[in-house]
C-alpha cells in the first residue's frame, strides 16, 4: 500500500497482521480519489473505521485542512500512528466506537469516509446518523464502501453515485439540489419548457408548481393546467408537477425546494423578479435563481392562448399538443 498522489506520493503504508482489517487497495483508492479529487484540498475530512488510515492520509497528502482518524481497535490505531510518522498537517487520531466519535463532533465535516466490515450494517447506521444529525456540510460528501451483498438507497433529500469496483461498491452520497419552477402555467409553453431545461442543468430535481394568483382569471381549469404541464414534462428525469393554493414559500418548504426558478424576458421582468426575490428571501428564507431565455422573449401566455383559439399550437411543447387538443374538444369557450 502507498499514498497515491500529493505531497507524500509514493509513501509506503504499513498494514496490520491478520484478517481483522481489510485495507482499501491502491486500485480502489485511486478510483475513489479520481472522483473526489476536487473535494479534498482545504476540506475537513473524517476517516471512520480508519483501519490503516490510508484514506485520511491520502487527504492530508492532497491538502486537506483537517483529518480526524477514528477506529475502536487499538491494533489499528497503532498502525495509523505508525503510518502518520513523517506526515505534517492538522490531524487527530481517536480510539473510539464510530457513534462515540460522531456524537462528539464539534463541527460539520466536508468529506466522511465510511469503510466498515462489509457484511455489517454499521455503514448504513453511520450514514443515517450523520444525515439525521446534520453533521455534513452543505456541499459535503460521504463515501460509503460496502460489498455487493448490501443494497443501499440514499436517504430522502440525498442522492448517491454508485461505483462498482469488482466485489466492492462505493457510494458517493451528496445532498440533492431541488428547485421549484413556479407560475400559473396557463398554459405551459415552449418558453416554460426552455426555462425548465436550463434549470435541469443546475439542479437534480425540479418541482413545477402551479400556483394560484387571485388577481388572475384563468383560461384553463386547475385540472387542465396540471394535465398540460404533466404532458409537457413527460420524459424529463427529475421533474414533477404539483398544484398548490398555498403561498409559494410554504409550497417550496413542503416540497423540499431550496430555491425558486423564475424566467425573465426583458429588463422590466428582471426588475419585478428582483423585488420578489428579495421578498421571498427575507420573509421565507427561499432564494431565487433568475434565468433569461432570450429566444422565447416574445412568448406570453396571453398571446399563446389567442394562438390556441385559432388552432395554432406552435408555442406548445410537442409532448403536450395531443393533451391540449383533447382538452379543447370539450372546452366551453
Secondary structure as the mmCIF struct_conf table of DSSP 4:
data_model
#
loop_
_struct_conf.conf_type_id
_struct_conf.id
_struct_conf.beg_label_comp_id
_struct_conf.beg_label_asym_id
_struct_conf.beg_label_seq_id
_struct_conf.end_label_comp_id
_struct_conf.end_label_asym_id
_struct_conf.end_label_seq_id
STRN STRN1 UNK A 2 UNK A 2
BEND BEND1 UNK A 5 UNK A 6
TURN_TY1_P TURN_TY1_P1 UNK A 7 UNK A 10
STRN STRN2 UNK A 12 UNK A 12
BEND BEND2 UNK A 17 UNK A 20
HELX_LH_PP_P HELX_LH_PP_P1 UNK A 23 UNK A 25
HELX_RH_AL_P HELX_RH_AL_P1 UNK A 26 UNK A 36
HELX_RH_3T_P HELX_RH_3T_P1 UNK A 37 UNK A 39
BEND BEND3 UNK A 40 UNK A 40
TURN_TY1_P TURN_TY1_P2 UNK A 41 UNK A 42
STRN STRN3 UNK A 44 UNK A 48
TURN_TY1_P TURN_TY1_P3 UNK A 49 UNK A 49
TURN_TY1_P TURN_TY1_P4 UNK A 51 UNK A 52
HELX_RH_AL_P HELX_RH_AL_P2 UNK A 54 UNK A 61
TURN_TY1_P TURN_TY1_P5 UNK A 62 UNK A 63
BEND BEND4 UNK A 65 UNK A 65
STRN STRN4 UNK A 66 UNK A 71
BEND BEND5 UNK A 72 UNK A 72
HELX_RH_AL_P HELX_RH_AL_P3 UNK A 74 UNK A 83
TURN_TY1_P TURN_TY1_P6 UNK A 84 UNK A 86
BEND BEND6 UNK A 89 UNK A 90
STRN STRN5 UNK A 91 UNK A 95
BEND BEND7 UNK A 96 UNK A 96
HELX_RH_AL_P HELX_RH_AL_P4 UNK A 98 UNK A 103
TURN_TY1_P TURN_TY1_P7 UNK A 104 UNK A 104
BEND BEND8 UNK A 107 UNK A 107
STRN STRN6 UNK A 109 UNK A 114
TURN_TY1_P TURN_TY1_P8 UNK A 118 UNK A 119
BEND BEND9 UNK A 120 UNK A 121
HELX_RH_AL_P HELX_RH_AL_P5 UNK A 122 UNK A 132
TURN_TY1_P TURN_TY1_P9 UNK A 133 UNK A 134
STRN STRN7 UNK A 136 UNK A 147
TURN_TY1_P TURN_TY1_P10 UNK A 148 UNK A 149
HELX_LH_PP_P HELX_LH_PP_P2 UNK A 154 UNK A 155
TURN_TY1_P TURN_TY1_P11 UNK A 156 UNK A 157
STRN STRN8 UNK A 158 UNK A 165
TURN_TY1_P TURN_TY1_P12 UNK A 166 UNK A 167
STRN STRN9 UNK A 168 UNK A 175
STRN STRN10 UNK A 178 UNK A 183
TURN_TY1_P TURN_TY1_P13 UNK A 186 UNK A 187
HELX_RH_AL_P HELX_RH_AL_P6 UNK A 190 UNK A 200
TURN_TY1_P TURN_TY1_P14 UNK A 201 UNK A 202
BEND BEND10 UNK A 204 UNK A 204
STRN STRN11 UNK A 205 UNK A 210
TURN_TY1_P TURN_TY1_P15 UNK A 214 UNK A 215
BEND BEND11 UNK A 219 UNK A 220
HELX_RH_AL_P HELX_RH_AL_P7 UNK A 222 UNK A 232
TURN_TY1_P TURN_TY1_P16 UNK A 233 UNK A 235
TURN_TY1_P TURN_TY1_P17 UNK A 237 UNK A 238
STRN STRN12 UNK A 239 UNK A 243
BEND BEND12 UNK A 246 UNK A 246
HELX_RH_AL_P HELX_RH_AL_P8 UNK A 248 UNK A 255
TURN_TY1_P TURN_TY1_P18 UNK A 256 UNK A 256
STRN STRN13 UNK A 259 UNK A 264
BEND BEND13 UNK A 265 UNK A 266
HELX_RH_AL_P HELX_RH_AL_P9 UNK A 267 UNK A 284
STRN STRN14 UNK A 287 UNK A 292
HELX_RH_3T_P HELX_RH_3T_P2 UNK A 294 UNK A 296
TURN_TY1_P TURN_TY1_P19 UNK A 297 UNK A 298
HELX_RH_AL_P HELX_RH_AL_P10 UNK A 301 UNK A 309
TURN_TY1_P TURN_TY1_P20 UNK A 310 UNK A 311
TURN_TY1_P TURN_TY1_P21 UNK A 314 UNK A 315
BEND BEND14 UNK A 316 UNK A 316
HELX_RH_AL_P HELX_RH_AL_P11 UNK A 318 UNK A 330
#
